């Protein structure tokens, strides 16, 4: 199994450390489990997991989970409602591990039930709440969750760590797993590849069963070489956007962001940067279509240029008082409009998209360059806000709330390391609009409450959507059958860790569907 190229790995499985290699590689979701698993390929479908059911009360300000009985941690001790309550309280008091910015008021237990309360309605935030990774109080009560490496993780999932080397690690069956008959894959090996190129070579030569990578020439180089066993499905899980740092020059200037949006050729970025495996995002709000078409209000029909318009971009800058310098680039008050776009060099599609985007910006008089970084360095710089512009995928989810909350909720960037709102927007009105949207219990009300947020994105460009973000999923079915497909979308298939991890797949749900080919 392979999900994310890594330059190096360490024996660290902290499920709250989104920058750890094991998270990106998709391992944490086979060790730790949430209360509910969500099928983001077919929202609002979900699967009860460590919770057998849930119920809302107090107008969406409280949610009660019935905790599944008979579940054990992989050290043989029982999972209890106290563990679930402990986990939510740990998140409540530790901002750095509150990856979804949950504003928890209180946590209580009553028999086999756990109730979590909030100061505002949370109907559209179900995925973030119920998708929380549950950890054992016996282990985590005595450690600092922000620095704990978790080298020998204790979870309730179907697998435990078997062996670890710098070249890769192996997970084996958890003998205490609560669904033992569903575990038909005895071991899962995670090899380390430093780039998409190395991972693809391994896939093409039959060394990998399951991967989630951008593959140029996917049909010709992979599917056509063994059409009986080689397959893929790239569901649209969200948007890819250029994310400007709103605290740094020149991306803190609205005219510059407007010029960037006008300059980029979204059709070219999709066809050449993403080899046609993703589509250009042409609605001004960034709403992922057709995934969230049911929530598309009138503003979602407002469009941006499909091919870019350098002349129009220059005009915007000129009208805002920017002047063209002798070097061919715009400037204002002695400062040149110059910026660097960063993304992982190993993510070859993102690197290509950003190189093309920088070239198109230069044609509009913006001195833009692309810098490819190691994955870990990129994760750190984005989390710390040490960048001018980056490319990033949007959160998937069971409603558009997850997408816009991940883009715009300032609480996600309030700690030392951001887990969302990477552009560092801090707008109380938008935070309030997100809270209102979270309290909408019907699709019609959600569509109405989403409207001012969509209008804000279209007008202010805190993020600049450019293409859809595919849930990359390719597989070799020679050894195992039961993979998700477009005809059977029980999961998106993207290997990505957990429902709270990158992408929108759930590794555990997929692995538990697999059966040896006979």
ABEGO torsion letter per residue (X at the ends): XBABBBABBBBBABAABAABAAAAAGAAAAABBBABBBBAABOABBBBBABABBBBBGGGABBBBBBBBGBBBAAGBBBBAAAAAAAAAAAAABAAABAAGBBBABBBBBEABBBBBBABBAAAAAAAAAABBBBBAAAAAABBAAABAGABBBBABABBBABBBAAEBBBBBBAABABAAABABABBBBBBBABAAAAAAAAAAGABABBBBBBBGAAAAAAAABAAABBBBBBBAEBBBBBBBAABOAAABAAAAAAAAAABBAAAAAAAAAGGABBBBABAAGBBOAAAAAABBAAAABBBBAAEBAAAAAAAAAAAGBBBBAAGBBBBGGBBBBBBBBBBAABAAAAAAAAAAAAAAAAAGBBBBBBBBBAAAAAAAAAAGBBABBBBBBBBEABAAAAAAAAABAAAAABABBABGAAGBBBAAAAAAAAAAAABABAAAAAAAAAAAAAAAAAAGABBBABBBBBBBBBBAAABBGBBBAABBABAGBBAGBAABBEABBAAAAAAABBBBX
